[in-house]
Amino acid sequence: MELHKQYSYQNLAANFIHKKAEPFLVSVDPRPQGDAPQRNAHPGQEFNFLLEGRLKIYIHNNEIELEEGDSIYFDANYEHAMEALDGRPAKFLAIIL
């Protein structure tokens, strides 16, 4: 499991060769007061499906809130960040193409 300041993720196909997508299980903890969401950008496209909790996603100049069962698909070349809402962790499936 990889750890970052505000989230952790598990690569679900780390040992699969010749893959066309990277599936991850991502957990986002509520951020401490005063900390800004950790922004990130990478090549490709990203699909996220929210499994637990509520999540705010910042993409470029947009803010989108997701509820359990919601999904989003976006260009991951734009800076993006995730923030767990309601003081509770959020968990989602991320697939990077």
Secondary structure, 3 states (H helix, E strand, C coil): CEECCCEEEEECCCCCCCCCCEEEEEEECCCCCCCCCCCECCCCEEEEEEEECCEEEEECCEEEEECCCCEEEEECCCCEEEEECCCCCEEEEEEEC
